[in-house]
Structures are given as structure tokens and as C-alpha cells.
Amino acid sequence: MANIKSQIKRNRTNEAHRLRNKAVKSELKTRVKAAVKVADARDESALDALQLAQKRLDMAAAKGVIHKNQASRRKSRLMKRLNQVEG
């Protein structure tokens, strides 16, 4: 346990950020999994699920939870997968 006041504060903020990042990453996994499942089932709502997953990826990148290049790569792979199923 830290004795320095600034480090005690830093530990509190680090914990808050860790919990936020954990929640956001969990939602990302859920949204991506749902989009893949709907795309594989060739459902009409595949585009809606894909757009929601892309939106969440962009939001996570904007907040700094994931890197912007990672968000871009994951969006690209989702689109590629959806296009393979449709094509």
C-alpha cells in the first residue's frame, strides 16, 4: 500500500479506469459475437448488428480503451466476414 498521497489518488483512478475498460471490452466482445452470429445465420438484421458493433468499436477507440488501429482492423474483419457470407 502506498504512503504517498498522490499515489493513493492515482491507485483510485487506475482502479476506476480498469473497471471501465473491463466493462467496455466485455461489451465489445458481446457485440462482435452477436454480429458474427447474425451474419452466419444470414439474418436480415445482420447490417444492424454490424453497425452497432462498429459504433461500439469506434467509441472504445475514442475513449482510449483500445487503439484506433485495432478498432479499424476489427471493423475491417467484420465487414469482410459479412461480405463473404453474403457473396
C-alpha positions in Angstrom: 0.0 0.0 0.0 1.3 3.4 -1.0 2.1 6.0 1.7 2.3 8.9 -0.7 -0.9 10.9 -1.1 -0.6 11.4 -4.9 0.0 7.6 -5.4 -3.1 6.8 -3.3 -5.1 9.0 -5.5 -3.5 7.5 -8.6 -4.4 4.0 -7.4 -8.0 5.0 -7.1 -8.2 6.5 -10.6 -6.4 3.4 -12.0 -9.0 1.1 -10.4 -11.8 3.2 -11.8 -10.3 3.1 -15.3 -9.6 -0.6 -15.1 -13.3 -1.3 -14.3 -14.5 1.0 -17.1 -12.2 -0.6 -19.6 -13.2 -4.1 -18.5 -16.9 -3.3 -19.0 -16.3 -1.7 -22.4 -14.2 -4.6 -23.6 -16.8 -7.1 -22.4 -19.5 -5.2 -24.4 -17.2 -5.2 -27.4 -16.9 -9.0 -27.3 -20.7 -9.3 -26.9 -21.5 -7.0 -29.8 -18.9 -8.6 -32.2 -20.1 -12.1 -31.3 -23.7 -11.1 -31.9 -22.8 -9.6 -35.3 -20.9 -12.7 -36.4 -23.7 -15.0 -35.2 -26.4 -13.0 -37.1 -24.2 -12.8 -40.2 -23.6 -16.5 -40.2 -27.3 -17.1 -39.9 -27.9 -14.9 -42.9 -30.5 -12.9 -40.9 -31.9 -9.6 -42.2 -30.7 -7.8 -39.0 -27.1 -8.5 -39.8 -26.5 -5.0 -41.0 -28.0 -3.5 -37.8 -25.8 -5.8 -35.6 -22.8 -4.9 -37.7 -23.4 -1.2 -37.4 -23.8 -1.4 -33.6 -20.6 -3.4 -33.3 -18.7 -0.9 -35.4 -20.1 2.0 -33.4 -19.0 0.4 -30.1 -15.6 -0.2 -31.5 -15.3 3.4 -32.6 -16.4 4.6 -29.1 -13.9 2.4 -27.4 -11.1 3.7 -29.6 -12.2 7.3 -28.9 -12.1 6.7 -25.2 -8.7 5.1 -25.4 -9.9 1.6 -24.3 -8.4 0.1 -27.5 -6.1 1.5 -30.1 -7.6 3.2 -33.1 -5.8 0.8 -35.4 -7.2 -2.2 -33.5 -10.7 -0.8 -33.9 -10.1 -0.3 -37.6 -8.7 -3.8 -38.0 -11.6 -5.4 -36.2 -14.2 -3.4 -38.2 -12.5 -4.5 -41.4 -12.6 -8.1 -40.4 -16.3 -7.9 -39.5 -17.1 -6.4 -42.9 -15.0 -9.0 -44.7 -16.8 -11.7 -42.9 -20.3 -10.3 -43.6 -19.4 -9.9 -47.3 -18.1 -13.5 -47.6 -21.4 -14.7 -46.2 -23.5 -12.5 -48.5 -21.3 -13.3 -51.5 
